[in-house]
């Protein structure tokens, strides 16, 4: 049992050992930090909700912060983070396909403005925008 706990020691101890000074960063600096950005839920051109990914790093389970877990995973397999994000976005957007079809069908029944509404409010989708780029 103790053999399995040894690899967890650096993960659990790193939040205690790490000391960081807060600094204001320009957009260019933020863009250089891997994984920083925002997730958005959009209906066509309308942004319904945006979540800043940098806020998530401050949360954790017990003493282990999500940013520590992210750093550990990224150090061991940098491509895994991007692949996981893309897979999750693609799966979420695939699940929204029936919603988009239903909305477009409903908009098609509206005379005169149906095409405009369909172009403005579909597709409903999840997006990721890296830090430093416009939403």
C-alpha positions in Angstrom: 0.0 0.0 0.0 2.8 2.4 0.8 4.3 1.9 -2.7 1.3 3.6 -4.2 1.5 6.6 -1.9 5.1 7.5 -2.8 4.2 9.0 -6.3 1.6 11.2 -4.6 4.0 12.9 -2.3 5.3 15.5 -4.9 1.8 16.2 -6.0 0.5 16.8 -2.4 3.6 18.7 -1.3 3.9 21.0 -4.3 1.2 23.5 -3.2 3.1 23.9 0.1 6.5 24.4 -1.5 5.4 26.7 -4.3 5.4 30.4 -3.4 4.3 32.8 -6.1 4.1 36.6 -6.4 1.1 38.0 -8.1 1.8 40.1 -11.1 -0.3 41.9 -13.7 0.2 40.4 -17.1 -0.4 41.9 -20.6 -2.6 40.0 -23.1 0.6 38.9 -24.9 2.0 37.4 -21.7 -1.2 35.6 -21.0 -1.3 34.2 -24.5 2.1 32.6 -23.9 0.8 30.7 -20.9 -0.4 27.3 -22.0 -4.0 26.4 -21.3 -5.2 29.9 -20.4 -8.3 31.2 -22.1 -12.0 31.1 -21.8 -14.7 28.6 -22.6 -17.9 30.1 -24.1 -21.4 28.8 -24.8 -22.8 30.7 -27.8 -26.0 30.8 -29.8 -24.8 32.0 -33.2 -23.4 35.4 -32.6 -24.8 35.7 -29.1 -22.5 34.8 -26.2 -24.7 33.2 -23.6 -22.0 32.3 -21.0 -18.2 32.6 -20.6 -16.0 30.9 -18.1 -12.4 32.1 -17.6 -10.2 29.0 -17.3 -7.7 30.8 -15.1 -10.3 31.0 -12.4 -10.5 27.2 -12.3 -6.9 26.8 -11.3 -7.6 28.3 -7.9 -10.1 25.6 -7.0 -9.2 22.2 -5.8 -10.1 19.1 -3.8 -8.8 19.3 -0.3 -5.2 20.7 -0.4 -4.7 19.8 -4.1 -5.4 22.6 -6.5 -6.6 22.0 -10.0 -3.6 24.1 -11.3 -1.2 21.6 -9.7 -2.9 18.7 -11.3 -2.9 20.5 -14.7 0.8 21.3 -14.4 1.6 17.7 -13.5 -0.4 16.3 -16.4 1.0 18.9 -18.8 4.6 18.2 -17.8 4.2 14.4 -18.4 2.1 14.7 -21.6 1.6 18.1 -23.2 -0.6 16.9 -26.0 -3.0 15.2 -23.6 -4.4 18.5 -22.4 -5.1 19.9 -25.8 -6.5 16.6 -27.1 -8.8 16.3 -24.1 -10.1 19.8 -24.5 -10.8 19.3 -28.2 -12.5 16.0 -27.6 -14.7 17.5 -24.9 -15.6 20.5 -27.1 -16.4 18.2 -30.1 -18.5 15.9 -27.9 -20.4 18.8 -26.4 -21.0 20.3 -29.8 -22.1 16.9 -31.3 -24.6 16.6 -28.4 -26.0 20.0 -29.4 -26.6 19.0 -33.1 -30.3 18.0 -32.5 -30.8 21.4 -30.8 -29.4 23.2 -33.8 -31.6 21.2 -36.2 -34.7 21.9 -34.1 -34.0 25.6 -33.8 -33.4 25.9 -37.6 -36.6 24.1 -38.3 -38.5 26.4 -35.9 -36.9 29.5 -37.4 -37.8 28.3 -40.9 -41.5 28.5 -40.0 -41.3 32.2 -39.3 -42.1 34.3 -42.3 -39.8 37.1 -43.4 -37.4 37.0 -40.4 -36.8 33.3 -40.1 -33.6 33.3 -42.2 -32.2 36.2 -40.2 -33.0 34.6 -36.9 -31.5 31.3 -38.0 -28.3 33.0 -39.1 -28.1 35.1 -35.9 -28.9 32.4 -33.3 -27.5 29.2 -34.7 -25.4 27.2 -34.4 -25.5 26.7 -30.6 -22.0 25.6 -29.6 -19.2 25.5 -27.1 -15.9 27.3 -28.0 -12.5 27.9 -26.4 -10.6 31.1 -27.0 -7.0 31.2 -25.9 -6.0 34.2 -23.6 -5.1 37.3 -25.4 -7.4 36.8 -28.3 -10.8 38.5 -28.6 -13.9 36.5 -27.5 
